[in-house]
Amino acid sequence: MVDAVNYSEFETLRGGRRVEIRALRPADRTGLAAAVARSSSESLYRRFLSVKRNFTESEIDFFLNIDFINHVALVAVVEENGRAAIAGGARYVVVQPGTAEMAFAVVDEYQGQGIGALLMRHLAAIATRAGLRTLIAEVLPDNMPMLKVFEKSGFPRSVRHEAQVVHVSLDLPEPTSQE
Ligand SMILES: CC(C)(COP(=O)(O)OP(=O)(O)OC[C@H]1O[C@@H](n2cnc3c(N)ncnc32)[C@H](O)[C@@H]1OP(=O)(O)O)[C@@H](O)C(=O)NCCC(=O)NCCS
């Protein structure tokens, strides 16, 4: 069983920059708010499927109070001028036994460097070890970067198009006995 609450892995981005993919912590409240503040309205719209920049306290609590069983959240942390900054995040929420809905967001200036793909890989690894079999997501039809991340994940996937939204479903492998 993966210790998701203490999850931490270091990776190197395409440009050579180091990034830590780690579990979101309650102390990330300020860092998360800073990441939202520097995200474009288009990115926030694509993440929340609505115009969203201000959040209520209870919404913020939902984003920060993670049980790491039914709700798992990872952040991608980079160093900026000697200080840690949240460049992106991904989470899943279990919606029925064996199935979780996932969502991603990467700060605009860090998009296209592979952070989304890394978050996908680590989130799927945690989900697989937790025994989940399916990860689902709702994506706007023109959100090519997100659809590309799902395609490149390598997991068998099904894609269902509706007028306003694309439903993506990824099949996870069975966990190996060591996990
Ligand atoms: C979707 C998102 C999380 C992806 O994160 P990212 O760090 O930019 O993703 P990556 O860099 O790992 O990969 C993005 C891929 O999309 C590709 N891409 C980018 N723009 C594209 C476009 N307009 N058309 C086709 N592909 C595109 C990139 O080339 C890259 O593929 P590559 O690895 O083959 O080069 C990020 O763009 C984001 O936060 N968007 C706003 C919020 C959002 O859409 N959330 C999804 C809600 S579930």
The ligand as a Tripos MOL2 file, in Angstrom:
@<TRIPOS>MOLECULE
LIG
   48    50     1     0     0
SMALL
NO_CHARGES

@<TRIPOS>ATOM
      1 C1         -3.9910   20.4820  -19.2030 C.3       1 LIG1
      2 C2         -2.7170   20.7730  -18.4120 C.3       1 LIG1
      3 C3         -2.9010   20.2830  -16.9840 C.3       1 LIG1
      4 C4         -1.5570   20.0200  -19.0540 C.3       1 LIG1
      5 O1         -0.4050   20.2800  -18.2990 O.3       1 LIG1
      6 P1          0.9910   20.5870  -19.0260 P.3       1 LIG1
      7 O2          2.0390   20.6210  -17.9780 O.co2     1 LIG1
      8 O3          0.8470   21.7600  -19.8890 O.co2     1 LIG1
      9 O4          1.1110   19.2480  -19.8810 O.3       1 LIG1
     10 P2          2.4020   18.6080  -20.5570 P.3       1 LIG1
     11 O5          3.4490   19.6500  -20.7470 O.co2     1 LIG1
     12 O6          2.7590   17.3980  -19.7750 O.co2     1 LIG1
     13 O7          1.8400   18.0920  -21.9440 O.3       1 LIG1
     14 C5          0.9230   18.8350  -22.6660 C.3       1 LIG1
     15 C6          0.8770   18.2090  -24.0470 C.3       1 LIG1
     16 O8         -0.0990   18.8740  -24.7950 O.3       1 LIG1
     17 C7          0.4860   19.3190  -25.9990 C.3       1 LIG1
     18 N1         -0.1880   20.5150  -26.4260 N.ar      1 LIG1
     19 C8         -0.1290   21.7460  -25.8940 C.ar      1 LIG1
     20 N2         -0.9340   22.5760  -26.5600 N.ar      1 LIG1
     21 C9         -1.4970   21.8460  -27.5580 C.ar      1 LIG1
     22 C10        -2.4210   22.1270  -28.6010 C.ar      1 LIG1
     23 N3         -2.9430   23.3370  -28.7220 N.pl3     1 LIG1
     24 N4         -2.7630   21.1320  -29.4310 N.ar      1 LIG1
     25 C11        -2.2650   19.8900  -29.2890 C.ar      1 LIG1
     26 N5         -1.4000   19.5530  -28.3000 N.ar      1 LIG1
     27 C12        -1.0290   20.5280  -27.4580 C.ar      1 LIG1
     28 C13         1.9130   19.5470  -25.6640 C.3       1 LIG1
     29 O9          2.6920   19.5780  -26.8210 O.3       1 LIG1
     30 C14         2.1960   18.3710  -24.7780 C.3       1 LIG1
     31 O10         2.4230   17.2100  -25.5570 O.3       1 LIG1
     32 P3          3.9190   16.6840  -25.8080 P.3       1 LIG1
     33 O11         4.3760   16.1620  -24.4870 O.co2     1 LIG1
     34 O12         3.7320   15.6000  -26.8090 O.co2     1 LIG1
     35 O13         4.7260   17.8350  -26.2750 O.co2     1 LIG1
     36 C15        -2.3850   22.2800  -18.4060 C.3       1 LIG1
     37 O14        -2.2410   22.7060  -19.7180 O.3       1 LIG1
     38 C16        -3.4240   23.1220  -17.6710 C.2       1 LIG1
     39 O15        -3.3210   23.3280  -16.4800 O.2       1 LIG1
     40 N6         -4.4710   23.6140  -18.3800 N.am      1 LIG1
     41 C17        -5.4760   24.4410  -17.7450 C.3       1 LIG1
     42 C18        -6.3240   23.6340  -16.7560 C.3       1 LIG1
     43 C19        -6.9460   22.4150  -17.4040 C.2       1 LIG1
     44 O16        -7.1900   22.3690  -18.5760 O.2       1 LIG1
     45 N7         -7.2300   21.3880  -16.5850 N.am      1 LIG1
     46 C20        -7.8510   20.1770  -17.0380 C.3       1 LIG1
     47 C21        -9.1440   19.9110  -16.3180 C.3       1 LIG1
     48 S1         -9.3690   18.1600  -16.0270 S.3       1 LIG1
@<TRIPOS>BOND
     1     1     2 1
     2     2     3 1
     3     2     4 1
     4     2    36 1
     5     4     5 1
     6     5     6 1
     7     6     7 2
     8     6     8 1
     9     6     9 1
    10     9    10 1
    11    10    11 2
    12    10    12 1
    13    10    13 1
    14    13    14 1
    15    14    15 1
    16    15    16 1
    17    15    30 1
    18    16    17 1
    19    17    18 1
    20    17    28 1
    21    18    19 ar
    22    18    27 ar
    23    19    20 ar
    24    20    21 ar
    25    21    22 ar
    26    21    27 ar
    27    22    23 1
    28    22    24 ar
    29    24    25 ar
    30    25    26 ar
    31    26    27 ar
    32    28    29 1
    33    28    30 1
    34    30    31 1
    35    31    32 1
    36    32    33 2
    37    32    34 1
    38    32    35 1
    39    36    37 1
    40    36    38 1
    41    38    39 2
    42    38    40 1
    43    40    41 1
    44    41    42 1
    45    42    43 1
    46    43    44 2
    47    43    45 1
    48    45    46 1
    49    46    47 1
    50    47    48 1
@<TRIPOS>SUBSTRUCTURE
     1 LIG1         1 GROUP 0 **** ****
